[in-house]
Amino acid sequence: MSSPSSASPPHPGLSFTSFVLMIASLQAMAALGVDSMLPNLPAIGDTFNLTHDNQRQLVITTYLIGFGAGHIVYGPLSDRFGRKSVLLFGCCIYVVFSALAAFAPSFALLVAARALQGMGAAAARVLPNSIIRDCYAGRQMARVMSLSIMIFMIVPMLAPSLGAAIALFASWRWVFGVLTLFGAAVGIWVVLKLPETLHKENRTPIVLSRMSHNFAVVLRSRQGMGYAGALTFMFGAQFGFLNSVQQIFQDVFSAQAVFPLAFALMAGAISLSSLTNAWLVGRMGMRPLAHRAAIAFICISGLHAAIAIAGHETIVTFCLLQAAAMFAFGQMSGNFGAMAMEPLGHVAGAAASLQGTLSALGGSLMGFYIGQQFNNSTVPLTVGYTLCGCFALLCVLYAERGRLFRIQHAPHAASRPKPDDQ
């Protein structure tokens, strides 16, 4: 597309503000599919007469698995067929299987619909970054991403309240009805207003030999795979939290009524951390900041586990220590992702697809395992957090060859990764 400084706007038919809102709305589809479900898990279990409360976690995990699997599909397809058509395909999958979940007559059909709903949501998470890259560059691209993320971060904070509000007046099935309507509205907006942002001359064919070569380059990158592994363990901790948190508030604290507010406060810690990260990175550098955050995460989670094992856990200690761990997570996630991509600019598309798939799928499975250990206490979650933090730090040590906190200056634009980085 044309550069923003040219006479022709980069996205005809959309103002800058509308473009940012559209990007944020697309990204919100994925978050709404997870967090709005949390207050309704008990009602879903009652509807299908589930014999074990932990079975309800499949509603979350199958969605996350589908979401992770979709990452590796949409990038190559959009490079070949264009952004808009592939994005609309994903939106259609999201809408169709949201509606199917709303009318699911059995739990098995519900979780199958959730997996495919998650796969559709992956398009709304992967494609916006490519669309932004097509339309903008440099500081303007960073501005669009920052503004859209600021709006998007509000969604995890408010989604459980939305789900709880719907549950006050209607069946849990209406949560899927709202997701269906929201996905359809965003899809129609895309049809009417978003132009194709990838010019035909810039489209690339899907060549399996080239894809295999690029994936092999990614897998051989010590830094790339080390930080992708660290991100996988951190996602495992967060997904374990999502699987367990509703049961913790209901069965451990008997405080289901305050769950949406408490969740918003804990999720707000990640939002606050993400907002301060750019300011801190400019002063400390990615590595010192992320490495200190990893150590802080382990210390906070270890303290939390000790309190839980000793039997002194309260709703106050849980919320405060969980919020502190989430703040540390916010200092790691973006920086780990950036450092995983740092030596792989020459195969950025393959790296983003493969690392995104591995971290999302691996994190989903770890989170499901942590959630399945729930035993009417916070011990499994807090111990899981601590172990995930320790393994993440080991991955960082592998990526950095045992050296933490070092400040690495940006390489010259023309330079290529050194052999010992691979």
N, C-alpha and C positions, 0 to 999 in steps of 0.2 A: 504494500500500500504506500501511498504518498507519505512523506514525512509530515509531522505536524506543522512545520513552518511553511509548507507549500500552500498554494492557493486552494487546492482541493483538500477538504477535510479527510482524515484517515478512516472515518466511518460515516459516510453520507447518510443522512436521515436521523442521526443520533447526535445530540449535543454531548459535550464532554461529561457533564453531570449524569445524563441519561446512560451513557456508556458505562460509567463507573457503577451506577446502580444496577445495570443489567449484569455486569460481571459479578457483583456481590450477590445478586439474587440467584445466579447460577450456582455459585459456591455454597450458598445457604441451603440448597436442596439436599446436599449430602449430609450436613449437620442436622437438619431437621429430621432426616430419616432415622437418626440414632436417638438423639436426646429427647424428642417428643414422645418416644416410646416408653421411657423409663417409668413415669408414674402409672402407666397402664399395664405393666407386666403382671401384677396380681390379678387384675380382671381378666387378662388373656388366659392365665393359668386356670382360673375358675371356669371360664367358658368351655375349655377343652378338658377339664377334669384331670389336670396333670398330677401325677402321683408324687412327684418330687419337685420342690420349689426351684431347684437349680436348673431344671429343664427349661424354665422360662428364659434363661440366658441365651438359648439358641436363637431367639428373636433378634438379639443384638449381634451375636457372632456370625450367623449366616449372612446378614447384611454386610458386615465388615469383610467377610471372605469374598463375596461377590464384588464389593467395592475394590478390594485389592487386586483381584484377578483382572478387572477391567483396565487397570493402568497400562498393562503391556499391550493392549489391543488398540486403544484409541489413538495413541501417538502416531504409529506407522500408517493407520488408516487415514488420519487427517492430513498427513503429508502427501498421501497419494490422491485422495478424493476431495480434499478441501475441508475447511473447518466447519462451515455451516451445516452441510449435509450430515456429517458424522455427529455433530452436536445434536442435531434434531433427531437423529436415530437414537442416541442415548436418552434424550428427553422422552421419546415415545416409549422406550422400554421402561423407563421410570414410571410414567403415567399408567401404562397398561398393567404393570405388576403391582403398583400401589392399589389400583382398583381391584385386582384379583385378590390381594391380601385383605381388602375390606370385606369381601364376600366369602373368604375361605371357609369351607365347611369343616375342615379338619386341621389339626396342628401341623401335620406333615405338609399339607398344601400351603399353609401359612409360611412356614420356614423356607419352603422352596421358592415361593413368591418373593420373600425377603431377599434371598440370594440374588435373584434376577433384578429386583429393585435396586440393590446395591450396585450391580454391574451397570445399570443405567445411570445411577448417580455418579459413577466414576467419570463419565463423559463430561458432566457438569463441573467436575473438579480438575480434570486434566486439560480440557480444551481452552478454558478461559486464559490460562497462562500463554498458550500459543497464540491466541487471538490478540492479547495485549502485545506480545512480541512482534506480531505482524504490523500492528498499527503504530507502535511507539518505540523509541530507543532512548538510551541514556537516562537522564534525570526525569524526563517526562514519563518514561516507562516505570521508573521507581515510584513516581508520584501516583500513577494510576494504581499500581499494586498496593501501595501503602493505604490509599483511600479505600480501596475495595476491601482490604483485610480489616481495616478499622470497623467498617460496617458489618463485615462477616463475623467478627469476633463477638458481636452482640448476640448472635443467634444461639450459640451454646448456652448462654446465660439465661435466655428467655424461653428456649424450647420446652424445658420441663414444665414451666408455668403454663405454656400453651396447651400441652398435653393434659395437665391437671384441670385446666379450665374446661376443656372439651369434655373430660370425664365427669364433670359436675352436672352437665346437662344432657349428655348423650352417651351411647355405647363407645367402647374403645375403637370400634370399627370406623367411627367418624374421624378418628385421627388419621387413618389411611385415606378417608374421603378428603380431608383437608390437604393432605400431601398430593393426592391426585389432582385436585383443583389448582393447587399452587404450581405443580409441575406443568400442567396444561397451560396455565396463564403465562408462565415464563417461556414455554415453547412457542406459543402464539406470538409473544413479543419478539422473539428471535426471528420468526418467520417474516413478520411485518417490517421490522426495523433494522436488523443486523445484516449488512452486506457480506458477501464472501470476502474474507480478508487475505486469503492466499491466492496470489495470481497463478494462472495456469502454467506460466513458464517457470514458476518456482516449485511446482509439484514434482515429487520424486517417486519413481516406481518402487514397488515392494520387491526387493531382490533378496532372496533367502541367504545367498552366500555373503552378501554385504552385511545383512543383519547379524548373521552368525559371527562374522569377523568382529563387528563392533561390540557385540555382547562379550566376546572373548577378551577384547581389550579392557572392558569394564571389569570383568571377573579377575583379571590379572593385576588390577590396580590395588596396591596395598592400602593406600590412603582412601581410595574410593570405597572399597569393600569394608575396610575397618570402620569408617564412620557410618556407612550404611548399616553395618551390624550393630553399632552402638545405638543408632536410631531405631532399629528393630526392637531391641530390648526396652528402650524407653516407650515405644508404642505398646509393647506387651504390658508394661506397668499401667499405662493409661487405659488400655482396653480392659485390663483386669478390674480397674476401678469402675468403668462403665458397666461391666457385667455384675458387679457386686454391690454397687452403692445403694440401689433401691432396697435390696434386702437388708442391708446394714441399717438403714433408717427405719425400716418397718420392723425387723425382727430383733435387732440388737438394742436400738434406742426407743422403739415404740413412738417414733416421731415422724410418721408419714406426712402429717399435715405441714410440717416445716421443711420437707424435703426440697420443693422447688426453690425456696429462698436460700437454703443452705447450699444447694447445688450451684445457684447463681453466684454466690459469694466465692465458692471454691473455684469455679470456672473463671470468675473475674480475676483471680490471681494470675492465671495464664495470660489473660488479655492485658493486664497491667505490666506483666513481665515482657510481653511482646512489644508493647509500646515503648518501654524504656530500653529495649535491647539495642536499637539503632544508635541511641545516644551513648550507651555504654561501650558498644563495639568501637565507635570512633575514638574512644579514649583508652581502651584496654587492649583491643584487638580480639579477633574471634577466638583464638586458641586459649589465651589466659582466661577469658570470660567463661567460655564453655567448659574448660577443664575445672575451674573453681566451682562452677555450678554443679558439675558431676559429683565432685567430692561433697559439696553441701547436700545434694540430693541423697547420697548414701548416708550421711550423718543424720539428717532429719528423719529419713525412713527407718534407720536403725534405732534411733531414739523412740520413734513411734511404735516400732515392733516390740521394743523392751517394755514400754508402758502397757501395750495390749497383752503381752504374755504374762505380765505381773498382775493383770486383772484390774488395772486402774484406768482403763479407757472410759471416757465420757464423751458426750456429744460435742462438748467444747474442745477437748483435746483432739478429737478426731478432725473437726473442721479446721482448727488452727494449724495443726501439723500437716494435714492434707493440703491446705492452701499454701503452706510454705514449700512443700515438695512440688506442688504445681508451679509455683513461681520459679523454682530452680529448673523445672522441666522447660518452661518458656525461654529460659536463657540458653538451653541446650538445643532444642529441636531445630530452630532455624539455622543456627550456626553449624550444627552437625550436618544438616542437609547441604549447606553451602560448601563446607569443607569436603564432603563426599563428592561434590561435582567439580571441585577446584582443579584437579589434574586431568579432567576429562572433557574439556571444552571442545576438543576436536571430534568427540562422539557424544555430544550433549544429549541428543534425542534418545539414543539407545541407553545412555546412563540414567536419564530421568525415568524412562519406562521400566528398566530392569530394577533399579534401586527402589523405585516407588512400589513395584509389585512385591519384591522380596520383603521390604519393611512392613508393608500393610498386611500381607498374608502371614508372615512370621509373627508379627505383633498380634494379629487376630487369634492365632492358635495359642500363643502364650497367654494372652488375656483370657481366653476361654478356659485354659487349664487352671489359671489362678482363680477364676470365678467359680469353677466346679469344686474347689476346695472349701467353699464357704461352709462354715459349721456353727452359725449363729454367734460368731465373734468376728472381730476385726483382725485377728491374728493372721489368717491366710493372706489377706490383702497386704498388710504391712510387711510381712515377711517376703511376699512376692515382690513388693516395691524394692526392698533392700537388696534382694538377690538380683533383680533386673538392673539396678543401679551398679552393682559390683561387676556384673558381666559386661555392661556397657562400658565401664571404665577399662576393663581388660581389652575390649575392642579398640578403645582409644589408644591404649598403650601399644597395641599391635600396629595401629595406623601410624603412630608417631615414633615407632622404634624405641619405646620406653622413655621418651623425653616429653615431659609435660610443660605447659606454660610458655613455650617458646613463641616469640613473635616473628612471623614470617612475612617479609615484605612482598608486595605484589610483584610478580615477574613481568618482564617487558612483554608487551602485547605480542611481539613476534616470536617470542621464545616458545619452545615446546616442552612438555614434561620431561624431566630427566629420567634416564633409565632406572635409577634406583627408586623412583616414585612409583614404578609399575610393579 
